[in-house]
């Protein structure tokens, strides 16, 4: 079989790349962590506003249709 090695190469390659990734990872500094929290918080607020606006538009339309 010509493709026999390809089946076993994929998991080995995956583990190698995973180990390389973990070795390159580092703990974020306090400044980076604060920036990440701020960005995630802003995302939550923005999605909440969008959801609220959609709900405000949806309520009158629902009563007009019914």
N, C-alpha and C positions, 0 to 999 in steps of 0.2 A: 504494500500500500504506500502510495507516494505521500498522502496527506497525514500520515500517522503522527508525525512530530508536531503538526500544527495544533492538534487537540490539547496536547500537554503544554505547549508553549504559552497559551493564553493565560492560564492561572499563574504560571511562573512570572510572566511579564507583569501581570497585575500586582503581584506581591512586591516585585522589584520597584515598580513605580510608586507603590504605596509607601515603602520604606524610604525612598528618596524624598517624597513629599513630607513625611513626618520629620525627617532630619532637617529639612529647610524651615519648618514651622518654628515660630518663636512666640513667646508671650507678648501681648501688646503692652505698650507703655500706658501710663495712666492718661496721658493726653489722647492717645489713639482710642482708648477705651471710652473716654468721655465723648469723643467725637462720634463713635459708633452708637452709643446710647442716644445721643442727640438726634442722629439721623434716623434711627429706628423709631424714636418717639415722634418725630415729625411725620414719619410715614403712617403711624397709627392715627395721629390727629387728622392728617389729610384724608385717609380712608374713612374715618368716622364722619368727616364733613361731607364727603361724597355720598356716603350711605344715607346720611340725614337728608341731603338735598334730593336724592332719588326718592326717598320716602315721602318728602313733602310734595313732590310732583305726582307721585303715584296715588296718594290718597284722594285728591279731587278727581282725577281721571277715573278711578275705580267707581266713585259715586255717580259720575256722569254716564258711565256705561250701564250701570245697573238700574 
